[in-house]
Amino acid sequence: MSYTVLKFIHISSVILSYLLFLTRGIWMIHSSAQLQQRWVKIMPHVIDTVLLTSAITLTVLIQQYPLADAWLTAKVAGLLLYIGLGITAFRFGKTYPIKVGAWIMAQIVFFYIVLVALTKNPAIFL
């Protein structure tokens, strides 16, 4: 598979993943029954599997790896934080303010990851 096609798959899955995360958060805020639909529970896992697979394949293809390249290390660390915040927002947050706060913080972390990807600079705010 070519680099261009792989990068397109990766970027497309990033966009789909974020849009679904955003939508689920809005539904959570409005206590929508939409959150209980089967596809809403399955699709994030499908999209994120494509996203992670394309990310790993890209790192091998461009021969840049977390712990060896600072920008990729920052992306992986950001991803772990993003996942933790997402789990807090949608599963383990005990109160409504904690859920919403985790959802908002996850979006901030998401945009940090995107900025690091675009600039290849983990210290974008310095």
C-alpha positions as CSV (number, residue, x, y, z in Angstrom):
1,M,0.0,0.0,0.0
2,S,1.3,3.4,-0.9
3,Y,2.2,6.1,1.7
4,T,-0.4,8.4,0.3
5,V,-3.2,5.9,0.5
6,L,-2.2,4.9,4.0
7,K,-2.0,8.5,5.2
8,F,-5.4,9.2,3.7
9,I,-6.9,6.2,5.6
10,H,-5.2,7.4,8.8
11,I,-6.4,11.0,8.4
12,S,-9.9,9.9,7.5
13,S,-10.1,7.6,10.5
14,V,-8.9,10.5,12.7
15,I,-11.7,12.7,11.4
16,L,-14.4,10.0,11.8
17,S,-13.2,9.1,15.2
18,Y,-13.3,12.7,16.4
19,L,-16.7,13.4,14.8
20,L,-18.2,10.4,16.5
21,F,-16.5,11.3,19.8
22,L,-17.9,14.9,19.5
23,T,-21.4,13.6,18.7
24,R,-21.4,11.1,21.5
25,G,-20.4,13.9,23.9
26,I,-23.3,16.1,22.7
27,W,-25.7,13.2,23.2
28,M,-24.2,12.6,26.6
29,I,-24.8,16.2,27.6
30,H,-28.4,16.0,26.4
31,S,-29.0,12.6,28.0
32,S,-30.0,11.3,24.6
33,A,-31.2,7.7,24.1
34,Q,-29.0,7.7,20.9
35,L,-26.1,6.7,23.1
36,Q,-27.7,3.3,23.7
37,Q,-27.9,2.3,20.1
38,R,-25.8,-0.7,19.2
39,W,-23.9,0.9,16.3
40,V,-22.9,3.8,18.6
41,K,-21.2,1.3,21.0
42,I,-19.5,-0.7,18.2
43,M,-18.4,2.0,15.6
44,P,-15.8,3.7,17.9
45,H,-14.0,0.4,18.2
46,V,-14.0,-0.3,14.5
47,I,-12.9,3.2,13.6
48,D,-10.2,3.3,16.3
49,T,-8.9,-0.1,15.2
50,V,-8.4,1.2,11.6
51,L,-6.8,4.4,13.1
52,L,-4.4,2.5,15.3
53,T,-3.5,0.0,12.5
54,S,-2.8,2.7,10.0
55,A,-0.8,4.6,12.6
56,I,1.4,1.6,13.4
57,T,1.9,0.9,9.7
58,L,2.8,4.5,9.0
59,T,5.5,4.5,11.7
60,V,7.0,1.4,10.2
61,L,6.8,2.8,6.7
62,I,8.4,6.2,7.6
63,Q,10.8,4.5,10.1
64,Q,10.0,6.9,12.9
65,Y,9.1,5.4,16.3
66,P,7.8,6.4,19.7
67,L,10.6,6.8,22.2
68,A,13.0,7.4,19.4
69,D,11.2,10.4,17.9
70,A,9.9,13.0,20.4
71,W,6.9,14.0,18.3
72,L,5.7,10.4,18.1
73,T,6.3,9.9,21.8
74,A,4.2,13.0,22.5
75,K,1.4,11.7,20.2
76,V,1.3,8.3,22.0
77,A,1.4,9.9,25.4
78,G,-1.4,12.2,24.3
79,L,-3.4,9.3,22.9
80,L,-3.1,7.5,26.2
81,L,-4.4,10.6,28.1
82,Y,-7.2,11.0,25.4
83,I,-8.3,7.4,25.9
84,G,-8.3,7.8,29.7
85,L,-10.4,11.0,29.5
86,G,-12.8,9.4,27.0
87,I,-13.3,6.4,29.3
88,T,-13.9,8.7,32.2
89,A,-16.4,10.8,30.1
90,F,-18.4,7.8,28.8
91,R,-18.0,5.1,31.4
92,F,-16.4,5.8,34.8
93,G,-17.2,9.4,35.5
94,K,-19.3,9.4,38.6
95,T,-21.0,12.7,38.2
96,Y,-22.3,14.8,35.3
97,P,-19.7,17.6,35.8
98,I,-16.8,15.0,35.8
99,K,-18.1,13.4,32.6
100,V,-18.5,16.7,30.8
101,G,-15.2,18.0,32.1
102,A,-13.4,14.8,30.9
103,W,-15.1,15.1,27.5
104,I,-13.9,18.7,27.2
105,M,-10.4,17.9,28.3
106,A,-10.2,15.0,25.9
107,Q,-11.0,17.4,23.0
108,I,-8.2,19.7,24.1
109,V,-5.8,16.7,24.2
110,F,-7.1,15.6,20.8
111,F,-6.2,19.0,19.2
112,Y,-2.8,18.9,20.9
113,I,-2.2,15.5,19.2
114,V,-3.3,16.9,15.8
115,L,-1.0,19.9,16.2
116,V,1.9,17.7,17.1
117,A,1.2,15.6,14.0
118,L,1.0,18.6,11.8
119,T,4.1,20.4,13.2
120,K,6.2,17.3,14.2
121,N,6.9,19.4,17.3
122,P,5.8,18.1,20.8
123,A,6.5,21.5,22.4
124,I,4.0,23.5,20.3
125,F,3.0,25.8,23.2
126,L,6.5,26.8,24.2
